[in-house]
């Protein structure tokens, strides 16, 4: 037996309606815009009939306000504005397109299109340009404000703290004091420091110099930090005393030992 395909029942008002454009703009000083064209598309496999309604029918003339659209076809609907008096400037009107099946009266879908009459195309272009300039100025102002805020925050956070500066000055003074065993010195004997005390001062000085960098880049590994501090101490101590390579290695072992004692404390 031959089976006939049964078309599914369509719910009233739920059928999507495809119309272009969705907004009609008429300009009073441009007569070429007094006639606009609406295109109604029918992407379905069945024919549709349509009807055009308007909230202000006395202001417009709709050519072929009712008709039919074949399946997978389109139709153009011409709309003319016949009353371009200044009293109608800026008033928003609406067109409603209702579609239904040819064999039924109920509307399957609807679509509203906005219509507005403006006085001049030049005024509209000037208004759009002014809006564009305002948006650009606002964007630039926001950008410069954010940039200045970031620079101020970087400037405020880049400087060392007073505690760091104080510790650095004390360590530098300690390193400049004479070492125990130096006979010819104008500094009193109780201000003479031992080698281990100067090593501790150099270690603290290096840590105070590395503290801002550690705050800016906390992702560095402990191995890299310790190696950089040790190399810095070797450079400081070698410049002060002119050590040989073996002497440097021995001092490096002492620094590592001091670091362990410092961590335990």
Secondary structure, DSSP 8 states (H G I E B T S, - for coil): -----------TT-S--EEE-SEEEEETT-GGGGEEEEEEEE-SSS-EEEEEEES-TTTEEEET-EEEE-TTEEEEEEEEE----GGGTT-EEEEEEEEEETT--S--EEEEEEEEEES-HHHHHHHHHHHHHHHHHHHHHHHHHHHHHHHHHHHHHHS--HHHHHHHHHHHHHHHS-BTT--S-SS-GGG-B-HHHHHHHHHHHHHHHHHHHHHH-TTS-HHHHHHHHHHHHHHHHHHHH---HHHHHHHHHHHHHHHHHHHH-
